[in-house]
Amino acid sequence: MSGKIIHIDPEILGGTPVFFGTRVPIKNLFDYLETGDSIETFLNDFEGVQKEQVIKLLEMSQKLIETSTNILNENFA
């Protein structure tokens, strides 16, 4: 894996963020998880996506949420 997780290109699905090297929208992962499906189910349905990409994306999302929470808390203090 190249280390890249997200790819945004106006020529691919109109610029929708997709997993790098695929045409699978990032949103699809969150839709699966929201409905209770497992990461394995998602990976089975979208074979082009690698498990390492999913794990890295979730780690990135966690960091983004933690950072945003700190910024929001500072604004409300």
N, C-alpha and C positions, 0 to 999 in steps of 0.2 A: 504494500500500500504506500502511496506517495506521501501520506501525512495530511493531504488536503481532505477536508470533510465536506464543505459546502461549496457549491458552484452556482453562480448567478450569471446568466447570459441572456440578453434580450432575445436571442435566436432560439433559446430552449425554453419551451412552455411560457413564452412571453416574459421571461425574467423571473419566473417563480424560482425560489431557492430549491435546489435539488442536491441529492447526494452526489459528490464529485464522481465523475466517470459514469453516471447513470442519467436517466430521465425521471428518476423517482423523487417526487416532491418531499421535502423535509416534513411538511405538514402531515403526510401520510403516516409517519411514525407516531406522531402525537395523537392522531385520530385512532390508531390501533390501540395505543396505550390507554387512551381515554375510555374506550369501550371494554377494557379489561383483557384485551389480547396480550399475549406475551411477546417479548422481543423475538423469540424463536419463530413464532407464528408469522410475524412481520418478515423476518429473514427468509422464511420458506416461501412466502408470497412474492417477495422481491429479491430474487436470487442475485442480482447484480450488486446489491448493497452488502458490504462486509460488516461482520459483527463489531470489528474494531472501530468502524465509522460510527456505528450507533452508540457505542460506549463513549467515544470521544465527544460526540454531539451532546449526549446527556451530561457529561462533565462540563462542557462549555455552557450549557443551559443553566446548570446549577451555579456556576460562577457568575453568570450574568444576573441571575435572580438575587444572589447574595449581594452583589455590587449595587443593584438597583434598590434593594431593601435598605442598604446603608444610606444611599442618597435620599430615598424617600423619608427615612427616619430623621435625617438631618434637617430636611425641609419642614418637618412638622414639629420639631423641638422648639 
